[in-house]
Amino acid sequence: MFDHIGHVLYHVLIVIFPILLYYLLVMQGNGTNPKLHSNKFLGMIVIILLLTISFPVSYANGFSYDFRIIPIFVAFLYIGLFQGMAVIMIMLIYSQILGDSNLFVILMNYVVITIIFYFLFKKYHSLLLNSKLVLLTIIYCLIVITRTITLVKNDQTEQILVMFIFSIITWITLLLVVLLIENLKQQILLQKELRHSEKMNVISQLAASVAHEVRNPLTTVNGFLQLIMRDENITEKQRNYIEITLSELKRAQSIINDYLSLAKPNNSNTQLINISEELAKTVELMTSYTNIQNIEVETSIKNDLFINGSKDEIKQVLINIIKNAIEAIDNDGLLSIDAFSEDQDIIVKITDNGPGMTKQQLSKIGTPFYSTKDKGTGVGLTICFQIIEQLKGSIEVESAVGKGTSFIIKLPTYRPPSTAE
């Protein structure tokens, strides 16, 4: 075994070096995709797989070991189920080319692994890092146990010690790879949040400037136009022109107020809010709007969902998102509003069956100056994201072209203390 230490370390380098290189390239390229640029990442995983299979660590009696399990694990967990199965197929085809005679046994083993990852895929990404490492350890221990049973059954017990030593090295390398990938994802998200914070800071300064330089002249113009409207000497045509001008001034004032909402700090006092009641009131408030558009509204709102926040700000978020959903729906559409508790969060899901958005549009939602509406500024949604972030929550947007859009608001639940009887 010790004669092959250099070869084993070479395998560790085969696995680690491409991921470190990819890490540097993504960070230097200011990557913003938490999915790690799936196609490029998949290509790198395939390269690692082919290299580790091509240069196995060989022992006596025809036994050899490699790290193929690591790229397969990574493909399933960090790229996707179909990509993971594609990597397995590439592994089987390449093993056939190299003349491996145990393809059926290998296929059966990886079918079991595929089934395991099929059931664990969604759960895995919701776990904390320590839990992920424990889960991977358990799965890999099951693989080691099956290998041990196979060696005992085939009366090859002399290989058990070597297999255990190599399995420990493989396990350590697997955990190291997972730590690198998780760190990369975290760094990408931090970069994205930093750029967002810098952009919001610029917008806040701009909004403060707009408040002093634009708002006062608009107020003056608005006042004089209203005085002119009272003049009996103007014609009806002139009066119509002034009404149109006042309407546009009102819209400009509304846009300026939105920007001012970005600039002013959140000094509102928080309080216990029954979001179930606030959501029901908001739906009732928007009923006339949905009736005009001939839109059906379906609601499923659980009772007594409590959060801690500002009632006015929460209402602003709900009205804004529901209004956007209504405007996205064509006539005779459907708007679904659900509210429920999940783990330690309150979930509010607002779904429309409108035209949906492309991936490019979806990536820009919530950023200032971007809107899918002709007359929108995008500031309203930016404020919604800002309010929810201040409440330690998040807004997720899911959309597909032709299938509609869902806004999923997650807020930490607040459970009022129970009173002693």
C-alpha positions in Angstrom: 0.0 0.0 0.0 2.7 2.5 1.0 4.5 1.9 -2.3 1.5 3.5 -4.0 1.1 6.6 -1.8 2.4 8.8 -4.6 -0.1 7.3 -7.1 -3.0 7.8 -4.6 -1.9 11.5 -4.0 -1.8 11.9 -7.8 -5.5 10.9 -7.8 -6.3 13.4 -5.1 -4.6 16.0 -7.3 -6.6 14.9 -10.3 -9.9 15.6 -8.4 -8.9 18.7 -6.5 -6.9 20.7 -9.0 -9.6 21.1 -11.7 -12.1 22.3 -9.1 -9.6 24.8 -7.7 -8.9 26.0 -11.2 -12.6 26.3 -11.9 -13.0 28.1 -8.6 -10.4 30.8 -9.6 -11.9 31.2 -13.1 -15.4 31.7 -11.8 -14.3 34.2 -9.2 -12.2 36.2 -11.6 -15.1 36.1 -14.1 -17.4 37.6 -11.5 -19.7 34.7 -11.7 -23.2 35.3 -10.4 -24.9 32.0 -11.1 -25.3 29.9 -7.9 -25.7 26.8 -10.1 -22.0 27.1 -11.0 -22.5 27.5 -14.7 -23.9 23.9 -15.1 -22.5 23.1 -18.6 -18.9 24.1 -17.9 -19.1 22.5 -14.5 -20.4 19.2 -16.1 -17.5 19.3 -18.6 -15.0 19.6 -15.8 -16.6 16.7 -13.9 -16.4 14.5 -17.0 -12.7 15.3 -17.4 -12.0 14.4 -13.8 -14.0 11.1 -14.3 -12.0 10.1 -17.4 -8.7 10.9 -15.8 -9.3 9.0 -12.7 -10.5 5.9 -14.6 -7.6 6.1 -17.0 -5.0 6.0 -14.3 -6.2 3.6 -11.6 -4.2 2.6 -8.6 -3.4 -1.1 -9.3 -2.6 -3.8 -6.8 -1.8 -7.5 -6.8 -4.2 -10.0 -8.3 -5.6 -7.5 -10.7 -7.3 -5.3 -8.1 -7.4 -1.5 -8.9 -9.0 1.5 -7.3 -9.9 5.0 -8.5 -11.9 8.1 -7.5 -14.7 7.7 -10.0 -17.3 7.9 -7.2 -16.4 11.5 -6.4 -17.3 13.1 -9.8 -20.4 11.0 -9.9 -21.5 12.2 -6.5 -20.7 15.8 -7.4 -22.7 15.5 -10.7 -25.8 14.2 -9.0 -25.7 16.7 -6.1 -24.5 19.9 -7.7 -25.6 19.7 -11.3 -28.7 17.6 -11.6 -30.2 14.1 -11.7 -30.1 13.7 -15.5 -26.6 15.1 -15.6 -25.6 12.6 -13.0 -27.0 9.7 -15.0 -25.2 11.0 -18.1 -21.9 10.9 -16.2 -22.7 7.3 -15.2 -23.3 6.4 -18.9 -20.1 8.1 -19.9 -18.3 6.1 -17.2 -19.8 2.8 -18.4 -19.0 3.5 -22.0 -15.4 4.4 -21.2 -15.0 1.4 -19.0 -16.2 -0.8 -21.9 -13.6 0.8 -24.1 -10.9 0.1 -21.6 -12.0 -3.6 -21.4 -13.6 -3.7 -18.0 -15.3 -7.1 -17.5 -17.5 -6.2 -14.5 -19.8 -3.8 -16.3 -23.0 -5.5 -15.2 -22.0 -5.4 -11.5 -20.9 -1.8 -11.9 -24.2 -0.9 -13.6 -26.3 -2.5 -10.8 -24.3 -0.6 -8.1 -24.8 2.7 -9.8 -28.5 2.1 -10.4 -28.8 1.8 -6.6 -26.8 5.1 -6.2 -29.1 6.8 -8.7 -32.2 5.7 -6.8 -30.7 7.0 -3.6 -29.9 10.4 -5.1 -33.3 10.6 -6.7 -35.0 10.7 -3.3 -32.3 12.8 -1.6 -31.7 15.5 -4.3 -34.2 18.1 -3.1 -33.6 17.4 0.6 -29.9 17.7 0.2 -29.9 21.4 -0.8 -32.0 22.4 2.1 -29.5 20.9 4.7 -26.8 22.8 6.5 -23.2 22.1 5.5 -22.5 19.8 8.5 -25.7 17.8 7.8 -24.6 17.5 4.1 -21.2 16.1 5.1 -22.9 13.6 7.5 -25.3 12.5 4.9 -22.5 11.9 2.3 -20.5 10.0 4.9 -23.5 7.7 5.6 -24.0 7.0 1.9 -20.4 6.4 1.3 -20.2 4.0 4.3 -23.0 2.0 2.8 -20.9 1.7 -0.4 -17.9 0.6 1.6 -20.0 -2.0 3.5 -21.2 -3.5 0.2 -17.7 -3.7 -1.1 -16.6 -5.4 2.1 -19.4 -8.0 1.8 -18.5 -8.6 -1.8 -14.8 -9.3 -0.9 -15.7 -11.6 1.9 -18.2 -13.5 -0.3 -15.6 -13.9 -3.0 -13.0 -15.1 -0.4 -10.8 -12.1 -1.1 -10.3 -10.9 2.5 -6.7 -10.0 1.9 -7.9 -7.0 0.0 -10.1 -5.6 2.8 -7.4 -3.6 4.5 -6.2 -2.0 1.3 -9.8 -1.2 0.3 -10.5 0.4 3.7 -7.4 2.6 3.5 -8.2 3.7 0.0 -11.9 4.3 1.0 -10.8 6.6 3.9 -8.7 8.6 1.4 -11.6 8.7 -1.0 -14.0 9.8 1.7 -11.7 12.6 2.9 -11.2 13.8 -0.7 -15.0 13.7 -1.3 -15.6 15.9 1.8 -12.9 18.3 0.7 -14.4 18.6 -2.8 -17.9 19.3 -1.2 -16.4 22.0 1.1 -14.7 23.6 -1.9 -17.9 23.7 -3.9 -20.0 24.9 -1.0 -17.5 27.7 -0.4 -17.6 28.6 -4.1 -21.3 28.9 -4.0 -21.2 31.0 -0.9 -18.6 33.3 -2.4 -20.7 33.8 -5.6 -23.7 34.7 -3.5 -21.7 37.1 -1.4 -20.4 38.8 -4.5 -23.9 39.1 -5.8 -25.2 40.6 -2.6 -22.2 43.0 -2.5 -22.9 44.3 -6.0 -26.6 44.6 -5.1 -25.7 46.6 -1.9 -23.4 48.9 -3.9 -26.1 49.5 -6.5 -28.7 50.2 -3.8 -26.4 52.7 -2.2 -26.0 54.6 -5.5 -29.8 54.6 -5.9 -30.3 55.9 -2.4 -27.9 58.8 -3.0 -29.6 59.5 -6.3 -33.0 59.4 -4.7 -31.9 62.0 -2.0 -30.7 64.2 -4.8 -33.9 63.9 -6.7 -35.9 64.8 -3.6 -34.3 68.3 -3.4 -33.8 69.0 -7.1 -37.0 67.8 -8.7 -39.8 67.4 -6.2 -40.1 71.1 -5.3 -40.2 72.4 -8.9 -42.9 69.7 -9.7 -44.9 70.8 -6.7 -44.7 74.5 -7.9 -45.8 73.6 -11.5 -48.6 71.4 -10.2 -49.9 74.2 -8.0 -49.9 76.8 -10.8 -51.6 74.5 -13.3 -54.4 73.9 -10.8 -54.7 77.7 -10.4 -54.9 78.0 -14.2 -57.6 75.3 -14.3 -59.8 77.6 -12.2 -59.5 80.4 -14.8 -62.9 80.8 -16.6 -61.2 82.3 -19.6 -59.4 79.2 -20.8 -61.0 77.0 -23.5 -62.2 73.5 -23.0 -59.4 72.2 -25.2 -56.8 74.0 -23.0 -58.5 72.6 -19.9 -58.1 69.0 -21.3 -54.4 69.7 -22.0 -53.9 70.9 -18.5 -55.7 67.8 -17.1 -53.3 65.5 -19.1 -50.3 67.5 -17.8 -51.5 67.2 -14.2 -52.0 63.5 -14.7 -48.4 63.1 -15.9 -47.1 65.3 -13.1 -48.9 63.0 -10.6 -47.3 60.0 -12.2 -43.9 61.7 -12.0 -44.5 62.5 -8.3 -45.4 58.8 -7.7 -42.1 57.7 -9.3 -40.2 60.2 -7.2 -41.9 58.9 -4.0 -40.8 55.4 -5.0 -37.2 56.5 -5.2 -37.5 58.3 -1.9 -38.7 55.1 -0.3 -35.4 53.6 -1.3 -33.4 56.5 0.3 -35.1 56.8 3.6 -34.1 54.5 6.4 -36.5 52.1 7.9 -37.3 53.6 11.2 -40.8 52.2 11.6 -41.6 50.4 14.8 -42.2 46.7 14.4 -45.2 44.9 15.9 -46.9 41.6 16.0 -48.8 41.1 12.7 -51.3 38.5 11.8 -50.4 38.2 8.1 -53.4 35.9 7.5 -55.7 38.9 8.3 -53.5 41.4 6.3 -53.5 39.1 3.3 -57.2 38.6 3.4 -57.8 42.4 3.6 -55.5 42.9 0.7 -57.3 40.4 -1.4 -60.6 42.0 -0.6 -59.1 45.4 -1.4 -58.0 44.2 -4.8 -61.4 42.5 -5.6 -62.7 45.4 -7.7 -59.4 45.4 -9.8 -59.7 41.6 -10.4 -63.4 41.9 -11.3 -62.6 44.6 -13.9 -60.0 42.3 -15.5 -62.4 39.3 -15.2 -59.8 37.4 -13.2 -60.7 34.5 -10.9 -58.9 34.5 -7.5 -58.3 31.4 -5.5 -57.1 31.7 -2.0 -55.9 29.2 0.6 -54.8 31.1 3.7 -54.2 29.4 7.0 -55.3 31.2 10.1 -53.1 32.8 12.7 -49.9 33.2 10.8 -47.9 35.7 12.9 -44.8 37.7 11.9 -42.9 40.6 13.4 -42.7 43.7 11.2 -44.4 46.9 10.0 -48.1 46.6 9.1 -47.9 49.4 6.5 -44.8 47.9 4.8 -46.2 44.4 4.7 -49.4 45.8 3.1 -47.2 47.7 0.6 -45.4 44.5 -0.4 -48.6 42.4 -0.7 -50.4 45.1 -2.7 -47.5 45.6 -5.1 -46.9 41.9 -5.8 -50.6 41.1 -6.2 -51.1 44.1 -8.4 -48.2 43.1 -10.6 -49.6 39.6 -10.9 -53.0 40.9 -11.9 -51.5 43.1 -14.6 -49.5 40.2 -15.9 -52.7 38.1 -16.5 -54.7 38.4 -19.6 -58.5 38.6 -19.2 -60.2 35.4 -17.9 -57.0 34.4 -16.1 -56.4 32.9 -12.7 -54.6 34.3 -9.6 -53.8 31.9 -6.8 -52.8 33.1 -3.3 -51.6 30.6 -0.6 -50.3 31.3 2.9 -49.1 28.6 5.2 -46.5 27.7 7.8 -43.4 25.6 6.9 -40.8 24.7 9.5 -39.9 28.1 11.1 -41.1 30.2 8.2 -44.4 31.8 7.0 -44.8 31.2 3.2 -47.0 33.5 1.1 -47.2 32.2 -2.5 -48.8 34.4 -5.2 -49.1 32.7 -8.6 -50.5 34.0 -11.9 -51.1 32.1 -15.1 -49.8 35.0 -17.3 -47.2 34.8 -20.1 -44.3 34.1 -17.7 -40.8 35.3 -18.0 -37.6 34.1 -19.6 -34.5 33.1 -17.5 -32.9 36.4 -18.5 -35.9 38.4 -17.4 -36.1 36.4 -14.2 -32.5 37.1 -13.3 -33.2 40.8 -13.3 -36.4 40.9 -11.3 -36.1 43.1 -8.2 -33.2 45.2 -9.6 -33.8 49.0 -10.0 -34.6 50.3 -13.4 -35.8 47.0 -14.7 -39.5 46.2 -15.3 -41.4 43.9 -17.7 -44.1 46.6 -17.9 -44.0 49.3 -20.6 -44.5 52.1 -18.1 -42.9 50.5 -15.1 -39.6 51.5 -13.4 -39.0 48.4 -11.4 -38.6 50.4 -8.2 -41.7 49.0 -6.6 -40.4 45.5 -6.6 -37.0 46.7 -5.5 -38.7 48.2 -2.5 -40.5 45.0 -1.8 -37.3 43.0 -1.8 -35.7 45.6 0.4 -38.6 45.4 3.0 -38.6 41.6 3.1 -34.8 41.5 3.5 -35.0 44.0 6.4 -37.5 41.5 8.0 -34.9 38.7 7.7 -37.0 37.1 5.0 -36.6 36.4 1.3 -38.5 36.6 -2.0 -38.1 33.8 -4.6 -39.5 34.1 -8.1 -40.3 31.1 -10.2 -41.4 31.5 -13.8 -41.6 29.8 -17.2 -42.7 31.2 -20.5 -46.3 30.3 -21.2 -46.9 28.9 -17.7 -47.0 31.9 -15.4 -45.1 33.3 -12.5 -44.9 32.6 -8.8 -43.7 35.0 -6.1 -42.8 33.1 -2.9 -42.4 35.3 0.2 -40.6 33.7 3.1 -40.7 35.4 6.5 -39.6 34.1 9.9 -42.6 33.1 12.0 -43.3 34.8 15.3 -45.1 32.7 17.9 -46.7 34.8 20.6 -45.9 33.5 24.1 -48.6 31.3 25.5 -50.4 32.6 28.6 -50.5 30.5 31.7 -53.9 29.4 32.8 
